Amino acid sequence: VFERHRKRKHVCKKRKHQCQYCPYSDHSPSALVLHERIHTGERPFKCHSCGKAFTQKSSWRNHQRIHSGERPFHCSLCGRTFTQRGNLTTHLKIH
């Protein structure tokens, strides 16, 4: 795992994949696809409950928790629950 990380982030400094809309480039083709959605406005992940659309599947998945009521992140100190890990991290700073 570490070796794969090293090769991706530290050895391969050439950014082969160029954005067709601006000077941005990246070594990862998937990162370029996400970036180009800024320019195209493409939002392929649509919520079936409310119609809100997202550029990334992970954002769509987090949004689905609003409708499902799923709150998988629990504070071990007070038991409060959260839909996103970042909200739990912020909450933990109050303890």
N, C-alpha and C positions, 0 to 999 in steps of 0.2 A: 504494500500500500504506500509506504513512504517513498519507495523508488519510483512508483508511478507519479506521485505528487512532484517529486524532484524533477523528473523529466518534463512534466507538463508546465511547471511554474518557473523553473530555474535554468534549464538547459535550452529549451526552445524559445529563444528570444525573438525569432523572426515571426512577424505577424502576417501570415500568408493570406488571410481572408479579409478583403477590403470592402467596406460599406460602399454601396453604389450611390449613396446620397450625400455622404460627407467624408472627411478624412479618416474617420475611425477605422481601425483594423484590429484583428485579434487572431490568435493562433487557433482558436476553437471555432469551428463552423457553427456550432449550436449557439455560442455566445453572439456571433454575428447575426443569426436569425432573430434572437431576442432584441438585439440592438436595432435592427432594421424595422422592427415593429413600431419603434418610436416615430419613424418617418412615415410609414405606411398607414398607421392607425389600426392595423390588424389586431383584433382581439378574439382569438379563436376559441376561447374557453368561456362559455356562456352559462350563467345560472338559469336553471329551468324554473326556479321558483319566482325570481324577481326580474330576470332579464339582464342583470348587470353582467358585463363581459370583462375578461381579463387577458393580459398578454402572456401570463405564465400559468401553468397548471397548478403550481404550488399556491399561488394567490387565490385561484378559484377554489382549491380544496380548503384553504383557511376560511374563505367566505362561506362555504357550505355549512360550516359549524354554526353560523348565525341561525340558519333555518332548522338544523337538526337538533340544536341544543347541546351538542357534544362539547364538553369542557375537559379535555384530557390533561391539562396541566394543573397540578394541585400544590398549594403551599403546604409544606410539611409543618409549618409553625402555627398556622391558624385554620387551615382547612379550606380556605377560599380557592375557588377554581377559575380557570381562565381558558379562553379559546386559543390563545397563542402563547408560545413560550416567551416571547419578548415582553408580554404584559406581566407574566409571572416574574420575570427577572426584574422589571421595574418595581413591582409590588414588594419583592423581597428586600429592597433598599429601605423600606419603612420600618422593618423589624430591627 
